[in-house]
């Protein structure tokens, strides 16, 4: 698959301090709790029982997160946080298990609470489409930014002879990808933030990130990638950039790949 050159536009990234993201998450939970308490006092009969109270608090916290303009993936976290905590308490699980759960979540979603990108998994159909683009471009070097567990990087390195570099910051996904790539001489897995990656050496770059960082990604691409190189963004377009091609994938998410060339 070949892509035609075009001129892209860029938008200045203002960014957000990571501390503000964490503050907004905490504020959403506290505001949701305060609103639930107020509603319970106004209508005690309706809110009799813990079930309605926890559901109301989750919904209220999710609405507050929207008002505070948190990334959309925080909504299910706010919806499920208090109900999940209460459910775990009713199970009377041993205390050490909570520490293990916290440790696993920390290893998987490393940096998410500080504003980094959460873990998203790409389908096999997406990996096949990316391989088709790489073939058409006769690419020699490929980067997967935020590679997760290697859903795209691993099959690409298995099928192609080009150099594949996977960038992943979270410890557990990085460890899984490293293990999967251990016998692939053309694959390299970097445990580092994608923002520290210099994009100048890659012919094709793939990213499945978050709407919250796409403006910042666009600025990084404009600054670093060489003319003629291709960026493939899964699901989320780069604001104010006109894609050279949009590829519809027949998978469970009905994923769209936004393809740009510098």
C-alpha positions as CSV (number, residue, x, y, z in Angstrom):
1,X,0.0,0.0,0.0
2,X,1.5,3.4,-1.1
3,X,0.7,6.7,0.4
4,X,0.8,10.0,-1.5
5,X,2.9,12.9,-0.1
6,X,1.0,15.9,1.3
7,X,1.7,18.9,3.5
8,X,0.7,18.6,7.1
9,X,-0.4,21.2,9.6
10,X,0.7,21.3,13.2
11,X,-0.8,22.8,16.3
12,X,1.2,24.1,19.2
13,X,0.9,21.8,22.2
14,X,0.1,23.5,25.5
15,X,0.3,20.2,27.5
16,X,-0.8,19.7,31.0
17,X,1.2,19.3,34.2
18,X,0.9,15.7,35.5
19,X,0.1,17.0,39.0
20,X,-3.0,18.7,37.6
21,X,-4.2,15.4,36.1
22,X,-3.8,13.6,39.5
23,X,-5.6,16.5,41.3
24,X,-8.5,16.4,38.9
25,X,-8.9,12.6,39.5
26,X,-9.0,13.1,43.3
27,X,-11.3,16.1,42.9
28,X,-13.7,14.2,40.8
29,X,-14.0,11.4,43.4
30,X,-14.4,13.9,46.3
31,X,-17.0,16.0,44.5
32,X,-18.9,12.9,43.5
33,X,-18.9,11.8,47.1
34,X,-20.0,15.2,48.3
35,X,-22.8,15.3,45.8
36,X,-24.0,11.8,46.8
37,X,-24.1,12.7,50.4
38,X,-26.1,15.8,49.6
39,X,-28.6,13.8,47.5
40,X,-28.9,11.2,50.3
41,X,-29.8,13.8,52.8
42,X,-32.5,15.3,50.6
43,X,-34.0,11.9,49.7
44,X,-33.0,9.4,52.4
45,X,-35.8,6.9,51.4
46,X,-34.6,6.7,47.8
47,X,-31.0,6.2,48.8
48,X,-31.6,3.6,51.4
49,X,-28.9,0.9,51.1
50,X,-25.3,1.0,49.9
51,X,-26.0,-0.1,46.3
52,X,-27.7,3.1,45.1
53,X,-25.2,5.2,47.0
54,X,-22.2,3.7,45.4
55,X,-23.7,3.8,41.9
56,X,-24.6,7.4,42.4
57,X,-21.2,8.3,43.6
58,X,-19.6,6.6,40.6
59,X,-21.8,8.4,38.1
60,X,-21.3,11.7,39.9
61,X,-17.5,11.3,39.9
62,X,-17.6,10.4,36.2
63,X,-19.6,13.5,35.4
64,X,-17.3,15.6,37.4
65,X,-14.3,14.2,35.5
66,X,-16.0,15.3,32.3
67,X,-16.6,18.8,33.6
68,X,-12.9,18.9,34.7
69,X,-12.0,17.8,31.2
70,X,-10.1,14.7,32.1
71,X,-9.3,12.2,29.3
72,X,-12.3,10.0,28.5
73,X,-10.6,6.8,29.7
74,X,-10.9,8.1,33.3
75,X,-14.7,7.7,33.2
76,X,-14.8,4.0,33.8
77,X,-12.2,4.3,36.5
78,X,-14.4,6.8,38.4
79,X,-17.5,4.7,37.7
80,X,-16.0,1.5,39.1
81,X,-13.6,2.8,41.8
82,X,-15.9,3.0,44.9
83,X,-18.2,0.0,43.9
84,X,-15.1,-2.1,43.4
85,X,-13.6,-1.0,46.7
86,X,-16.8,-1.9,48.6
87,X,-17.1,-5.2,46.8
88,X,-13.5,-6.2,47.7
89,X,-14.2,-5.2,51.3
90,X,-17.2,-7.5,51.5
91,X,-15.2,-10.4,50.2
92,X,-12.9,-10.2,53.2
93,X,-9.8,-11.0,51.2
94,X,-6.4,-11.2,53.0
95,X,-4.6,-7.9,53.3
96,X,-1.6,-9.0,51.3
97,X,-3.8,-9.6,48.2
98,X,-4.6,-5.9,48.0
99,X,-0.9,-5.0,47.9
100,X,-0.4,-7.5,45.1
101,X,-3.3,-6.1,43.1
102,X,-1.9,-2.6,43.6
103,X,1.5,-3.8,42.4
104,X,0.1,-5.4,39.3
105,X,-1.9,-2.4,38.3
106,X,1.1,-0.2,39.0
107,X,3.3,-2.4,36.7
108,X,0.7,-2.4,33.9
109,X,-0.5,1.2,34.1
110,X,2.8,2.8,35.0
111,X,2.5,6.6,34.8
112,X,-1.2,6.7,33.9
113,X,-2.1,8.6,37.0
114,X,0.6,11.2,36.1
115,X,-1.0,11.8,32.7
116,X,0.7,9.2,30.5
117,X,-1.1,7.0,28.0
118,X,-3.1,3.9,29.3
119,X,-2.6,0.4,27.9
120,X,-4.5,-0.2,24.7
121,X,-4.2,-3.5,22.8
122,X,-4.3,-3.6,18.9
123,X,-6.1,-6.4,17.1
124,X,-4.5,-8.9,14.7
125,X,-6.2,-7.2,11.8
126,X,-4.5,-3.9,12.7
127,X,-1.1,-5.6,12.8
128,X,-1.8,-7.1,9.3
129,X,-2.8,-3.7,8.0
130,X,0.4,-2.1,9.4
131,X,2.5,-4.9,7.8
132,X,0.8,-4.1,4.4
133,X,1.8,-0.4,4.7
134,X,5.3,-1.3,5.7
135,X,5.6,-3.6,2.7
136,X,4.3,-0.9,0.3
137,X,6.7,1.7,1.8
138,X,9.7,-0.7,1.5
139,X,10.6,0.5,5.0
140,X,13.9,-0.4,6.7
141,X,13.2,0.9,10.2
142,X,9.9,0.8,12.2
143,X,8.9,2.2,15.6
144,X,5.9,1.2,17.8
145,X,5.3,4.0,20.3
146,X,3.7,2.7,23.4
147,X,4.0,-0.9,22.2
148,X,2.1,-2.4,25.1
149,X,2.5,-6.2,25.0
150,X,3.8,-6.1,21.4
151,X,0.5,-6.6,19.6
152,X,1.9,-4.9,16.5
153,X,5.6,-5.0,16.9
154,X,6.0,-8.7,17.5
155,X,4.1,-10.0,14.5
156,X,5.7,-7.4,12.3
157,X,9.2,-8.4,13.4
158,X,8.3,-12.1,12.8
159,X,7.0,-11.4,9.3
160,X,9.5,-8.8,8.1
161,X,13.2,-8.3,7.8
162,X,13.1,-4.6,8.7
163,X,14.4,-3.3,12.1
164,X,11.5,-3.0,14.6
165,X,11.8,-1.0,17.8
166,X,9.1,-1.1,20.4
167,X,9.0,1.7,23.0
168,X,7.1,0.9,26.2
169,X,7.3,2.6,29.6
170,X,5.2,0.4,31.8
171,X,7.3,-2.4,33.4
172,X,5.0,-5.4,33.0
173,X,4.0,-4.8,29.3
174,X,7.7,-4.1,28.5
175,X,8.7,-7.4,30.1
176,X,6.1,-9.3,28.1
177,X,7.2,-7.7,24.9
178,X,10.8,-8.3,25.6
179,X,10.1,-12.0,26.3
180,X,8.1,-12.3,23.0
181,X,11.0,-10.6,21.1
182,X,13.8,-12.6,22.7
183,X,14.4,-14.8,19.6
184,X,13.8,-12.0,17.0
185,X,17.2,-10.5,16.0
186,X,15.5,-7.6,14.1
187,X,13.5,-6.5,17.2
188,X,14.6,-4.2,20.0
189,X,12.4,-3.3,23.0
190,X,13.1,-0.1,24.8
191,X,11.8,0.5,28.4
192,X,11.4,4.2,28.1
193,X,8.8,6.9,27.5
194,X,7.9,7.4,23.9
195,X,8.6,11.1,24.4
196,X,12.3,10.3,24.7
197,X,12.4,8.5,21.3
198,X,14.0,10.4,18.4
199,X,11.8,9.7,15.4
200,X,14.3,10.8,12.8
201,X,15.6,7.3,12.1
202,X,12.3,5.6,11.3
203,X,10.6,5.2,7.9
204,X,7.2,4.2,9.5
205,X,6.0,4.9,13.0
206,X,2.9,3.4,14.6
207,X,1.1,4.8,17.6
208,X,-2.0,3.7,19.5
209,X,-2.2,6.4,22.2
210,X,-4.9,8.7,23.5
211,X,-6.7,11.8,22.3
212,X,-5.1,13.7,25.2
213,X,-1.6,13.5,23.7
214,X,-2.3,13.7,20.0
215,X,-1.5,17.4,19.7
216,X,1.8,16.8,21.5
217,X,2.6,13.8,19.3
218,X,1.9,15.9,16.2
219,X,4.4,18.5,17.3
220,X,7.0,15.8,18.0
221,X,6.5,14.3,14.6
222,X,6.8,17.6,12.8
223,X,10.0,18.4,14.7
224,X,11.7,15.0,14.3
225,X,10.5,12.8,11.4
226,X,12.1,13.2,8.1
227,X,10.3,14.2,4.8
228,X,8.7,11.2,3.2
229,X,8.3,9.2,6.4
230,X,4.9,7.8,7.5
231,X,3.1,8.0,10.8
232,X,0.2,5.6,11.4
233,X,-2.1,6.6,14.3
234,X,-4.6,4.0,15.4
235,X,-8.1,5.2,16.3
236,X,-7.1,8.8,17.1
237,X,-6.4,11.5,14.5
238,X,-3.8,14.2,14.9
239,X,-5.8,17.5,15.3
240,X,-5.6,19.9,12.4
241,X,-3.6,17.3,10.3
242,X,-5.1,16.0,7.0
243,X,-4.6,12.3,6.7
244,X,-3.2,11.0,3.5
245,X,-5.3,7.8,3.9
246,X,-7.8,6.5,6.4
247,X,-7.9,2.7,6.6
248,X,-11.0,1.0,8.0
249,X,-10.2,-2.2,9.9
250,X,-12.8,-5.0,10.2
251,X,-12.2,-5.8,13.8
252,X,-14.3,-5.7,17.0
253,X,-13.6,-2.0,17.5
254,X,-14.0,-1.1,13.9
255,X,-10.6,0.5,14.2
256,X,-9.5,3.3,11.8
257,X,-5.9,3.9,11.0
258,X,-5.0,7.5,10.2
259,X,-2.0,7.6,7.9
260,X,0.1,10.8,7.5
261,X,3.2,11.5,5.5
262,X,5.6,14.4,6.1
